[in-house]
Amino acid sequence: MSLRGRARDARARFIDRRTPVRALPLAVSRRRLYILPTRGGALFAVLLTVMLLGATNYENSLAFALTFWLGAITLVSMHHAHGNLLGVQIITVSAAPVFAGDAARFEISLNHHTGRARRALRISADDAEASTRVDIEPGDTRTVTIAVPAAHRGRLRCPRLRIESVYPIGLFRAWTWLQPDARALVYPRNAGRDHLPARAGGEQPAQQLTARGHDDFLGHRPYVAGDSPRRIDWKASARSDDLLVREYAERRSETLWLDESLAGAGDREARLSQLARWVLLADRAGLAYGLQVNNERLGPDAGPAHRQACLRALALA
């Protein structure tokens, strides 16, 4: 292994030891706050050294005064750079479920409990070059979004976060690493055939579901609060004093059962991706459907809650 590779591994081990996973809220403490001169700060230190040597050589009081004044500014800026991060805390981390292949977006809320504003903070995933700048006023809460590629289904841990700042004048860089205990749920890829299976799956006999048809028109009824505006018959209502809603007959159809045996002979990830696609298609069509994965059986049912329960079961299968 090259010297650079060994140095990178040593850095990773050091960070892992210093930043264990911790429950929220998660605050920046003195023990885990680091500070070093920036490149500009190092050059400024060289300049101060040259100025001090020149003042000593020529025994010039004004040169001494200027050098010590600039040195005092440097020390004060170091104190402010350190204090700008100290006490900042992550209070919540949340992420909506995504499909594998998309990016999970972690919403990170930060605040602090001191009377001094925190300026020019930069938040990023530790291994990412791009960062987001944020200022936090006293008593304020700010939210930053970190996008993380979701390559595989399951639970995606929030990446280790790096919070840094070169405030106030860029001579020192203060930073810390925080590892919040938060995860995003990643569904299987939304991939596969775009048509639902032609037969019911699973060992359970086909049941009957009730669905509203749009072809079997029965007549009109008065509008009731909660009816969809799309079902109002505006032409018929114009001939009457009341709003009239179209009424349709109910149709009976076979319940759709989805399981891996219907998803083809590919690998398991491909089968789960096909099931995820079918769940979305059935939900979009307004069908009642059931899902059997591993030893878990869901449904038959319909609606957003059932769709999310099925996708969650596929993500954790």
TIVO-312551 format. One record per residue (C-alpha): residue number from 0; y, x, z negated; residue in one letter. Coordinates in steps of 0.5 Angstrom, whole numbers, plus 500, padded with zeros to 3 digits. Example, Ala and Ser with C-alpha at 12.3 -4.5 7.8 and 13.67 -1.06 7.14 Angstrom:
residues 2
+-----+-----+-----+-----+------+
: seq :  yy :  xx :  zz : type :
+-----+-----+-----+-----+------+
:   0 : 491 : 525 : 484 :    A :
:   1 : 498 : 527 : 486 :    S :
+-----+-----+-----+-----+------+
end
This chain:
residues 317
+-----+-----+-----+-----+------+
: seq :  yy :  xx :  zz : type :
+-----+-----+-----+-----+------+
:   0 : 500 : 500 : 500 :    M :
:   1 : 507 : 503 : 502 :    S :
:   2 : 512 : 504 : 496 :    L :
:   3 : 516 : 498 : 498 :    R :
:   4 : 510 : 494 : 498 :    G :
:   5 : 509 : 496 : 491 :    R :
:   6 : 516 : 495 : 489 :    A :
:   7 : 516 : 488 : 491 :    R :
:   8 : 509 : 487 : 487 :    D :
:   9 : 512 : 490 : 481 :    A :
:  10 : 518 : 486 : 482 :    R :
:  11 : 514 : 479 : 482 :    A :
:  12 : 510 : 481 : 476 :    R :
:  13 : 516 : 482 : 472 :    F :
:  14 : 519 : 476 : 474 :    I :
:  15 : 513 : 472 : 473 :    D :
:  16 : 513 : 475 : 466 :    R :
:  17 : 520 : 473 : 465 :    R :
:  18 : 520 : 466 : 468 :    T :
:  19 : 514 : 462 : 465 :    P :
:  20 : 514 : 455 : 467 :    V :
:  21 : 518 : 451 : 462 :    R :
:  22 : 520 : 443 : 461 :    A :
:  23 : 526 : 440 : 462 :    L :
:  24 : 532 : 441 : 460 :    P :
:  25 : 532 : 448 : 462 :    L :
:  26 : 538 : 452 : 460 :    A :
:  27 : 540 : 460 : 461 :    V :
:  28 : 540 : 464 : 455 :    S :
:  29 : 542 : 471 : 454 :    R :
:  30 : 535 : 474 : 454 :    R :
:  31 : 534 : 472 : 461 :    R :
:  32 : 541 : 473 : 464 :    L :
:  33 : 542 : 480 : 468 :    Y :
:  34 : 548 : 483 : 470 :    I :
:  35 : 549 : 489 : 475 :    L :
:  36 : 555 : 492 : 479 :    P :
:  37 : 556 : 489 : 486 :    T :
:  38 : 556 : 494 : 492 :    R :
:  39 : 564 : 493 : 491 :    G :
:  40 : 564 : 494 : 484 :    G :
:  41 : 560 : 501 : 485 :    A :
:  42 : 565 : 503 : 490 :    L :
:  43 : 571 : 501 : 485 :    F :
:  44 : 567 : 505 : 479 :    A :
:  45 : 567 : 511 : 484 :    V :
:  46 : 575 : 510 : 485 :    L :
:  47 : 576 : 509 : 478 :    L :
:  48 : 573 : 516 : 476 :    T :
:  49 : 577 : 519 : 482 :    V :
:  50 : 583 : 517 : 479 :    M :
:  51 : 581 : 519 : 472 :    L :
:  52 : 580 : 526 : 475 :    L :
:  53 : 586 : 526 : 478 :    G :
:  54 : 590 : 524 : 472 :    A :
:  55 : 587 : 529 : 468 :    T :
:  56 : 588 : 534 : 473 :    N :
:  57 : 596 : 533 : 474 :    Y :
:  58 : 597 : 530 : 467 :    E :
:  59 : 600 : 524 : 469 :    N :
:  60 : 601 : 519 : 464 :    S :
:  61 : 602 : 513 : 469 :    L :
:  62 : 596 : 515 : 473 :    A :
:  63 : 592 : 515 : 466 :    F :
:  64 : 596 : 508 : 465 :    A :
:  65 : 594 : 505 : 472 :    L :
:  66 : 586 : 508 : 471 :    T :
:  67 : 585 : 505 : 464 :    F :
:  68 : 589 : 498 : 466 :    W :
:  69 : 584 : 497 : 472 :    L :
:  70 : 578 : 499 : 467 :    G :
:  71 : 580 : 494 : 462 :    A :
:  72 : 580 : 489 : 468 :    I :
:  73 : 573 : 491 : 470 :    T :
:  74 : 570 : 490 : 463 :    L :
:  75 : 574 : 483 : 462 :    V :
:  76 : 571 : 481 : 469 :    S :
:  77 : 564 : 483 : 467 :    M :
:  78 : 565 : 479 : 461 :    H :
:  79 : 567 : 473 : 465 :    H :
:  80 : 561 : 474 : 470 :    A :
:  81 : 556 : 474 : 464 :    H :
:  82 : 559 : 468 : 461 :    G :
:  83 : 560 : 464 : 467 :    N :
:  84 : 552 : 463 : 467 :    L :
:  85 : 551 : 463 : 460 :    L :
:  86 : 549 : 456 : 458 :    G :
:  87 : 548 : 453 : 464 :    V :
:  88 : 542 : 448 : 464 :    Q :
:  89 : 538 : 444 : 469 :    I :
:  90 : 537 : 437 : 466 :    I :
:  91 : 533 : 434 : 472 :    T :
:  92 : 529 : 435 : 478 :    V :
:  93 : 526 : 430 : 482 :    S :
:  94 : 523 : 430 : 489 :    A :
:  95 : 521 : 424 : 494 :    A :
:  96 : 514 : 424 : 496 :    P :
:  97 : 514 : 427 : 503 :    V :
:  98 : 508 : 428 : 509 :    F :
:  99 : 505 : 435 : 510 :    A :
: 100 : 509 : 439 : 515 :    G :
: 101 : 516 : 436 : 513 :    D :
: 102 : 520 : 439 : 508 :    A :
: 103 : 520 : 437 : 500 :    A :
: 104 : 527 : 436 : 498 :    R :
: 105 : 528 : 437 : 490 :    F :
: 106 : 534 : 434 : 487 :    E :
: 107 : 537 : 439 : 482 :    I :
: 108 : 542 : 436 : 477 :    S :
: 109 : 546 : 442 : 473 :    L :
: 110 : 551 : 441 : 467 :    N :
: 111 : 554 : 445 : 461 :    H :
: 112 : 556 : 443 : 454 :    H :
: 113 : 562 : 448 : 454 :    T :
: 114 : 570 : 447 : 455 :    G :
: 115 : 570 : 452 : 461 :    R :
: 116 : 569 : 450 : 468 :    A :
: 117 : 563 : 454 : 471 :    R :
: 118 : 566 : 457 : 478 :    R :
: 119 : 562 : 459 : 484 :    A :
: 120 : 555 : 459 : 482 :    L :
: 121 : 550 : 459 : 487 :    R :
: 122 : 543 : 456 : 487 :    I :
: 123 : 537 : 458 : 491 :    S :
: 124 : 530 : 458 : 491 :    A :
: 125 : 528 : 465 : 489 :    D :
: 126 : 525 : 467 : 496 :    D :
: 127 : 530 : 464 : 500 :    A :
: 128 : 536 : 468 : 503 :    E :
: 129 : 540 : 461 : 504 :    A :
: 130 : 544 : 458 : 497 :    S :
: 131 : 548 : 453 : 495 :    T :
: 132 : 555 : 454 : 492 :    R :
: 133 : 557 : 449 : 486 :    V :
: 134 : 563 : 449 : 481 :    D :
: 135 : 561 : 445 : 475 :    I :
: 136 : 567 : 442 : 471 :    E :
: 137 : 567 : 441 : 463 :    P :
: 138 : 563 : 435 : 462 :    G :
: 139 : 561 : 434 : 469 :    D :
: 140 : 554 : 434 : 472 :    T :
: 141 : 553 : 436 : 479 :    R :
: 142 : 546 : 436 : 484 :    T :
: 143 : 544 : 441 : 489 :    V :
: 144 : 538 : 440 : 494 :    T :
: 145 : 533 : 445 : 495 :    I :
: 146 : 529 : 444 : 501 :    A :
: 147 : 522 : 447 : 501 :    V :
: 148 : 517 : 447 : 506 :    P :
: 149 : 511 : 442 : 505 :    A :
: 150 : 505 : 446 : 508 :    A :
: 151 : 499 : 442 : 505 :    H :
: 152 : 498 : 435 : 501 :    R :
: 153 : 497 : 435 : 494 :    G :
: 154 : 503 : 437 : 489 :    R :
: 155 : 508 : 442 : 491 :    L :
: 156 : 511 : 445 : 485 :    R :
: 157 : 519 : 446 : 485 :    C :
: 158 : 520 : 454 : 487 :    P :
: 159 : 523 : 459 : 482 :    R :
: 160 : 530 : 458 : 482 :    L :
: 161 : 535 : 463 : 482 :    R :
: 162 : 542 : 462 : 480 :    I :
: 163 : 547 : 467 : 481 :    E :
: 164 : 555 : 469 : 481 :    S :
: 165 : 560 : 474 : 482 :    V :
: 166 : 565 : 470 : 479 :    Y :
: 167 : 571 : 472 : 478 :    P :
: 168 : 573 : 478 : 482 :    I :
: 169 : 566 : 480 : 485 :    G :
: 170 : 565 : 487 : 481 :    L :
: 171 : 559 : 484 : 478 :    F :
: 172 : 553 : 480 : 480 :    R :
: 173 : 550 : 476 : 474 :    A :
: 174 : 544 : 472 : 475 :    W :
: 175 : 538 : 469 : 472 :    T :
: 176 : 531 : 466 : 474 :    W :
: 177 : 529 : 459 : 472 :    L :
: 178 : 522 : 456 : 473 :    Q :
: 179 : 522 : 448 : 472 :    P :
: 180 : 516 : 444 : 471 :    D :
: 181 : 517 : 439 : 476 :    A :
: 182 : 513 : 437 : 483 :    R :
: 183 : 513 : 433 : 489 :    A :
: 184 : 508 : 429 : 492 :    L :
: 185 : 505 : 431 : 499 :    V :
: 186 : 502 : 426 : 503 :    Y :
: 187 : 497 : 428 : 508 :    P :
: 188 : 500 : 429 : 515 :    R :
: 189 : 502 : 423 : 519 :    N :
: 190 : 497 : 425 : 525 :    A :
: 191 : 491 : 422 : 529 :    G :
: 192 : 490 : 416 : 533 :    R :
: 193 : 496 : 410 : 534 :    D :
: 194 : 491 : 404 : 534 :    H :
: 195 : 487 : 401 : 528 :    L :
: 196 : 480 : 401 : 527 :    P :
: 197 : 476 : 395 : 531 :    A :
: 198 : 471 : 394 : 525 :    R :
: 199 : 472 : 394 : 517 :    A :
: 200 : 470 : 400 : 513 :    G :
: 201 : 466 : 401 : 507 :    G :
: 202 : 460 : 397 : 504 :    E :
: 203 : 464 : 391 : 502 :    Q :
: 204 : 463 : 385 : 506 :    P :
: 205 : 469 : 383 : 510 :    A :
: 206 : 474 : 378 : 506 :    Q :
: 207 : 479 : 374 : 509 :    Q :
: 208 : 486 : 375 : 508 :    L :
: 209 : 492 : 370 : 509 :    T :
: 210 : 498 : 372 : 514 :    A :
: 211 : 504 : 368 : 517 :    R :
: 212 : 503 : 367 : 524 :    G :
: 213 : 509 : 367 : 529 :    H :
: 214 : 505 : 363 : 535 :    D :
: 215 : 503 : 357 : 531 :    D :
: 216 : 510 : 353 : 530 :    F :
: 217 : 509 : 347 : 525 :    L :
: 218 : 516 : 344 : 524 :    G :
: 219 : 522 : 345 : 520 :    H :
: 220 : 524 : 345 : 513 :    R :
: 221 : 531 : 346 : 509 :    P :
: 222 : 533 : 353 : 508 :    Y :
: 223 : 531 : 355 : 501 :    V :
: 224 : 535 : 361 : 497 :    A :
: 225 : 531 : 367 : 499 :    G :
: 226 : 528 : 365 : 506 :    D :
: 227 : 529 : 371 : 511 :    S :
: 228 : 535 : 369 : 515 :    P :
: 229 : 531 : 371 : 521 :    R :
: 230 : 527 : 365 : 520 :    R :
: 231 : 533 : 360 : 521 :    I :
: 232 : 533 : 356 : 527 :    D :
: 233 : 541 : 356 : 528 :    W :
: 234 : 540 : 351 : 534 :    K :
: 235 : 537 : 346 : 530 :    A :
: 236 : 541 : 347 : 524 :    S :
: 237 : 547 : 346 : 529 :    A :
: 238 : 545 : 339 : 530 :    R :
: 239 : 544 : 338 : 523 :    S :
: 240 : 548 : 338 : 517 :    D :
: 241 : 543 : 343 : 513 :    D :
: 242 : 540 : 350 : 515 :    L :
: 243 : 533 : 349 : 518 :    L :
: 244 : 528 : 354 : 517 :    V :
: 245 : 522 : 355 : 522 :    R :
: 246 : 515 : 353 : 519 :    E :
: 247 : 509 : 356 : 522 :    Y :
: 248 : 502 : 355 : 521 :    A :
: 249 : 497 : 360 : 517 :    E :
: 250 : 492 : 364 : 520 :    R :
: 251 : 486 : 367 : 518 :    R :
: 252 : 483 : 374 : 519 :    S :
: 253 : 479 : 379 : 517 :    E :
: 254 : 481 : 384 : 512 :    T :
: 255 : 481 : 391 : 514 :    L :
: 256 : 478 : 396 : 510 :    W :
: 257 : 479 : 404 : 511 :    L :
: 258 : 475 : 409 : 509 :    D :
: 259 : 473 : 416 : 512 :    E :
: 260 : 467 : 414 : 516 :    S :
: 261 : 472 : 411 : 521 :    L :
: 262 : 476 : 417 : 522 :    A :
: 263 : 472 : 421 : 526 :    G :
: 264 : 468 : 427 : 525 :    A :
: 265 : 473 : 433 : 524 :    G :
: 266 : 475 : 436 : 518 :    D :
: 267 : 477 : 433 : 512 :    R :
: 268 : 484 : 434 : 512 :    E :
: 269 : 484 : 431 : 519 :    A :
: 270 : 480 : 425 : 517 :    R :
: 271 : 485 : 424 : 511 :    L :
: 272 : 491 : 425 : 516 :    S :
: 273 : 488 : 419 : 520 :    Q :
: 274 : 487 : 415 : 514 :    L :
: 275 : 495 : 416 : 513 :    A :
: 276 : 497 : 414 : 520 :    R :
: 277 : 492 : 408 : 519 :    W :
: 278 : 496 : 406 : 513 :    V :
: 279 : 503 : 406 : 516 :    L :
: 280 : 500 : 402 : 522 :    L :
: 281 : 497 : 397 : 518 :    A :
: 282 : 503 : 396 : 513 :    D :
: 283 : 508 : 396 : 519 :    R :
: 284 : 504 : 391 : 522 :    A :
: 285 : 504 : 387 : 516 :    G :
: 286 : 497 : 387 : 515 :    L :
: 287 : 493 : 386 : 508 :    A :
: 288 : 488 : 392 : 508 :    Y :
: 289 : 484 : 396 : 503 :    G :
: 290 : 482 : 403 : 502 :    L :
: 291 : 476 : 407 : 500 :    Q :
: 292 : 477 : 414 : 499 :    V :
: 293 : 472 : 419 : 494 :    N :
: 294 : 470 : 414 : 489 :    N :
: 295 : 477 : 410 : 489 :    E :
: 296 : 478 : 403 : 492 :    R :
: 297 : 484 : 400 : 493 :    L :
: 298 : 486 : 393 : 495 :    G :
: 299 : 486 : 389 : 500 :    P :
: 300 : 493 : 388 : 499 :    D :
: 301 : 500 : 389 : 503 :    A :
: 302 : 507 : 391 : 501 :    G :
: 303 : 511 : 397 : 500 :    P :
: 304 : 507 : 398 : 493 :    A :
: 305 : 500 : 398 : 496 :    H :
: 306 : 502 : 403 : 501 :    R :
: 307 : 505 : 408 : 496 :    Q :
: 308 : 499 : 407 : 492 :    A :
: 309 : 494 : 409 : 498 :    C :
: 310 : 498 : 415 : 500 :    L :
: 311 : 498 : 417 : 493 :    R :
: 312 : 491 : 417 : 493 :    A :
: 313 : 490 : 420 : 500 :    L :
: 314 : 495 : 426 : 497 :    A :
: 315 : 490 : 427 : 491 :    L :
: 316 : 484 : 426 : 494 :    A :
+-----+-----+-----+-----+------+
end
